Amino acid sequence: MPEAPVPAQRRPDLITLTGVSAYGYHGVLASEKTDGQEFCVDLALEVDLSRAAASDDLAHTVNYAEVAADAVALLAGPSQDLIETVAGQIADATLTRPLVEAVEVTLHKPHAPVGVPFGDVTVRLRRERDVPVVIALGANLGADPADAVERAAERLSAHPGLRELVLSPLFETDPVGGPEQPVYLNAVALARTSLAPWRLLAALHALEADFGRTREVRWGARTLDLDLIQVGVPGTPSEAVSHDPELTLPHPRARERGFVLAPWHALDPEAALRVGEEVVPVVELLASVSGQGVRPRA
């Protein structure tokens, strides 16, 4: 059966905040830094609102009151010479919220010392989410599980929300638990993404379905298994931490899985994973799970 084409990126949902204002001291002139003036910012946040629309749950959307408070803190914060700098700071702060995939910031300086009659001065910029992501791939059904893993990686690399994808070497893993089944072929992919974690997980599930994945038997054999392991850099503002039962980040069992840790370490010897309140090198976690029947594919 031919594989489904890569889905086109749909138009984003938007949350807009208009006219968020504060008194600040940004500008090149000494008088601007001592006397200050009113600044105003408009924000357009690109967010997938489908879950929030269905659930009526604040956790499934962006708290725009907090976004506005962050913007006011930067407008009223330490003086910058350029409003371009302030607009960039506001964009960066907004993108630390995991559900925001892109933001457009329009910063107004209506009282700028231009020297001629004018209505307004604005700076407008747009920034997209761009964070590293770790995806585990595995398969043990079909005519060629290794080929399935490699084709899945090719499909992921063509997805419009992923870029710079690199696939690890393949590892063989003896199955543990569940019914009797063939040996697994496992790998890890590192990439960068503009997608919010929930949307990326949905894309992984859609790709599994395209490869004929079913979920009737726990720990059963799979035509393709894709797990979202980590989003962002642990210990930095880019890290996504989620306790949602439908998407726990980082993956709650990655620390115990040699078939994730071994290919991940092979691809990135400096990799680290959050374990509770600590960020632990993957090489240390790998040493603690030796003997799980994970080996480089010959």
N, C-alpha and C positions, 0 to 999 in steps of 0.2 A: 504494500500500500504506500503510495507516495506521501512524503512528509508535507505537512501544512506549510504554507508560506509564512515568512516572518511577518508578524502583525504590524500594521502601520501605527505610528504614534498618534493617539487621539488628541484633540484640542484639550487644553487643561481647563479645569475648574478654577475659579478665581475668588479670592477674598480681597476686597479693597478697603483701605482706610484712607480717607481724604481729609486734609486740613489738620493733621496732628501738629501742634505748634508748641514752641518753647522759646524762652529768651536765652540767647547765647552770645558768645564773644569771639566768633570766627571771622577772620579777615586778615588782610595784610597790613592795613593801616593801624597805627598805634591807637587812634581814637576808637576803632572797632573793638580792639582788645580791652579797652578801659570802659567805654560807654555801653557797648553791646547793642543788640537789636533783636527784633523778632524774626524767627525762622519758622518755616512750615514745611512739612513733608507729606507726600502722598505715597502710599504703598500699594502694590498689586502683587499678591502672593498666589503662585500657582500651586494648587493643592488638589489631590484627588479627594473629592467630597462624597464619593459614592457610599462609603461605609457610614459616615456620619448621617447622611440622608436616610439610610435604612435603620440605623440604630438609635438615633437621637442621643448619642453618648458623646460628651465633650472630649473624652479621650481619643476619639476618632477624627478630631479636627484640630485646628490651631486656635489657641486662646488669643484672640486678637487684642484683648486688653493688655496682655503681657507683651505682645509685639509693640504696641503703642508706647508702653512704659519704657521699653528698651530704647525706642527711638527718641523719646523725650530726654532720657538720661544722657544720650550722646549729643543731642542738640544743646543741652544745658551744661555739658561736660567740659573737659579741658579744651582750651582754645586751639583751633587749627587755622592755618593760613588760608586753606582752600576749602570751599564747600564740596569740591569733588572728593576730598579726603573724608569728610563727614558722611557723605552719601555712601561711600564705600564701606565705612564702618557700620552704618545702619544695615546695608545689604548683608555684610558678613554676620552680624548678630542675628539677623532674621533667618539666615540659612543654617544656623545651629539647631533650629527646631526640625526634628527628623521628618515631619510630614511635608515641609516646604521644599518643593523641587526647583523652584526658581522665584526670583523676586525682581520687580521693577521699582526703583526708587526715583521719585521726582522731588528734588529739594529746592525750595523757593527761598530767595533772598530779596524780598520786595523793597527793602530799604538800603540796598547796596549803594555805596557812594560812586555812582556812575558818572555824574557830572552833567548829565542832560536829562530832560524829562523822559520817563519810561514807566511802564506798568509793572514789570516783574523781571527778575533774573532767575532762571532755573537751570539746574543740572539734572539730567536724566540718565540713569544707567540700569542695566539689567545684568544679573548674575545668576548662574545655574549652580545647583548642587553638583559637587564633583568630589566624591569620596571613594576611598578604596573599599573593596568588598571581597570576601572570601566565600567561595561556593564549592561544596563537596559534590562529586559526581560518582555514581556507582551503577553497576549492572551485572546480572548473572543469568539472564535469560536471553533467548534468541540465538540465531545462528552465529553471531559474532559480538559478544558483549563489549569487547574492546573497541570495535568499530562504532558501536552505539554511543559509547562515552565520547569518542573523538568527534562523531557527527553532532552530538549534543553541544559540545564545546564550540563547534563551528556555528551552530545556530545561535548560541548565546553571543558570540562575538559579532554577529550580524544584527543583533537587537539594537534598536535606536537608542535605548537607555543605557547601553553598556559600551565601553571602549577599552582599548589596550588590554584585551583579555589574553592571558598567558596560561597554558595548561601544563601541569606537572607531568613527570613520568608516571606511567601506569604501575600500580601495585596489585598483587594478588592477595586476597584475604579469605581465610577459611571462615565459613559461616558459623555463627554462634547463636543458639536459641532458634525457636521456630521449627518448621518442618525440615526434613532432609532436602538439601538443595545444592546446586553447583557452587563452585568457588566464585567469589566476586572479583570483578575488576574495578579498582577505585582510582580516583585522581582528585586533585584540587585545582580549581581555577582562581586566579587572582585577576581582578579587573577594577576599573573605575566606573562609577555609576552616577547618573543624575536622578535616578528613581528613588522615591521614598521607600523604606524597607517593605511596607505592606505591598506596594505595587510590584516591587522586585520579586517578592515571594509569589504573588499571583502569576507573574510571568514564568517562574520556575514550574509552578503547578501546571500551567497550560502546556509547557514543553513536555513535561512528563506524560500528560494525556496524549499528546501527539505521538509519543513513542509507545503508546499502549499500556501505560502504567495503570494498575488497579490497586486498591487498598483493602481488599477483603480480609487478608491474613496478615496479622502483625508479625513483623520480622520475616515475612515470606519473601520468596524470590521476586525480583523486579526486572522489568525490561529497561527501566531507567529510574534512578533515585537521585534527586537533587535536593540538597540541604543548604539553607542560608546559614553560614557559620558566624560571620562577623561583618558588621558594617561600620566603617570609620576606623580611626586609629585609637586603640584603647588608651584611656587617660587623657584624651584631648577633647575639645568641644565637638569634633566631628564624630565622635563615637556615639552610636545608637544603642541605648540600653532599654530593653522592653521586657516587662513582666506579663504582657498580654498572653493568655493561654493559647491563643491562635498564632502568636509569633513571639517567642521568647528569644531575646538577644542579649549577649551572644548565645549561640546554641547551647542549651544546658548540658548536653552530653558530649560535646566535642572534646572536652578535656580527657575523657575516658576512652576515646576511640583511636586506636592506633591507625586504622585505615583512613582517618582524617589527618592525624598528626604527622604520619610518616611522609605522605606526598606533599603536605604543606611545608614541612621542614626541608624536603628535597628541593622545593621551588624557591623557598625564602628562608635561609638559615637564621635570619634575624627576626623571624616572626614572633609575635607575642599574642597572648589571649587573656582576656579578663577572666579571673576565677574569684568570684565573690568581690571583695574589696581590693584585691591585688591584681596586678598585671604580671603574668608569668611567661617567661620565654617558652616557646613551643618545644625547644630541645629538652627542657627540663621535664615537661609533661610527657614527652615521648619516652624518656628514660623510665618513667614510672609505670608505663603500660607495655613493657616488653613482654614477649611471650604470647601475644595475641594472634599469632599465625598470619602476620602481615609481612610481605616480602616483595622486593622489586620484581616486576615481571621479567622473566628471562628473555 
